[in-house]
Amino acid sequence: MNFLARHRIILPVVSLAVLLAATFYMQPRTMSYFGLNLLFNLAVPIALATVAQMMIIMVNDIDLSLGAFVSLAACVTATFVNDTPVLGLLILLALVLSYAALGALIHALELPAIVVTLGMSFVWGGLALFILPSPGGQSPEWLRALMTVKPPFAPMAVVAAVIISVVTHLLIVRSGIGTVLRGVGGNARSVARAGWSVIWLKALAYGLAGLFGVLAGMALVGLATSADANIALRYTLLSIAGVILGGGEFTGGKVSPTGAVIGALTLTLAASFLSFMRLSPDWQIGAQGAILILVLTARLIFSRKGAAT
């Protein structure tokens, strides 16, 4: 196994560093507290959504409903959590539990996750439209204050990204249950033979995804101050790209929590970088895809070189 395969975090770090250096070169004024805050303004909800997607990919599934789910959580936060906090938090808890139940159902009936989650995207989207037919609502004051706090040494987005990275690394890489969850993606039959209930582990993985998805919706409302039923639809593809960009793989339970957060930061920075290049918004999504392809190509080249030696 080559060096990059063992340390899959290296390529995401290099990608982020190169993109950050290019951004500083084009816009030197961004090399400041205020500038970094603008560059990574929306990094927190994207990072949380990426971690949510990572939980699903970790057990060899993929979630095509995540963007709609985050939008629904945002709508609940901007309405129920703001107006009736207890009821709002109970609804968010119910959403997390429903995600866990969805994971158990997918495993119990041996359903293809990609099809089930695609169908659920319409359910989440419909519920979001029912709660908030038009853009509106309001962020709770405490949530807005939390998301706009100004730590002394680094912007809130950077500090929050570090906290998310550390917490998820401890949960997925360092803890015993995290190792078992990754084992479900690696070899579910071996995990079952060891005495673990795979259906409960799948439910746990989906429940964790639901928790981080809810947190992503709340963070997004804290930054945007309002919500919309379509506010986070693009997070589905962004989260998948962030996981893969961060060194994760679709099979085998091979994920990197820290890499996923760095992947999310890279995608957030890429959007700012392309804006500085005055690239039309119509072309920015394609350009982000090109950046992703370049990084993945580099990873494939290094992997093949390592396998050949």
Sequence and secondary structure as in RCSB ss.txt:
>XXXX:A:sequence
MNFLARHRIILPVVSLAVLLAATFYMQPRTMSYFGLNLLFNLAVPIALATVAQMMIIMVNDIDLSLGAFVSLAAC
VTATFVNDTPVLGLLILLALVLSYAALGALIHALELPAIVVTLGMSFVWGGLALFILPSPGGQSPEWLRALMTVK
PPFAPMAVVAAVIISVVTHLLIVRSGIGTVLRGVGGNARSVARAGWSVIWLKALAYGLAGLFGVLAGMALVGLAT
SADANIALRYTLLSIAGVILGGGEFTGGKVSPTGAVIGALTLTLAASFLSFMRLSPDWQIGAQGAILILVLTARL
IFSRKGAAT
>XXXX:A:secstr
  HHHHTTTHHHHHHHHHHHHHHHHH GGGSSHHHHHHHTTTHHHHHHHHHHHHHHHHTT   SSHHHHHHHHHH
HIIIIIHHSHHHHHHHHHHHHHHHHHHHHHHHHTT  HHHHHHHHHHHHHHHHHHH SSSB    HHHHHHHT  
 SSS HHHHHHHHHHHHHHIIIIISHHHHHHHHHHHHHHHHHHTT  HHHHHHHHHHHHHHHHHHHHHHHHHHHS
SB TTTTTTHHHHHHHHHHHTT  SSTT   HHHHHHHHHHHHHHHHHHHHTT  HHHHHHHHHHHHHHHHHHHH
HHHHHHHH 
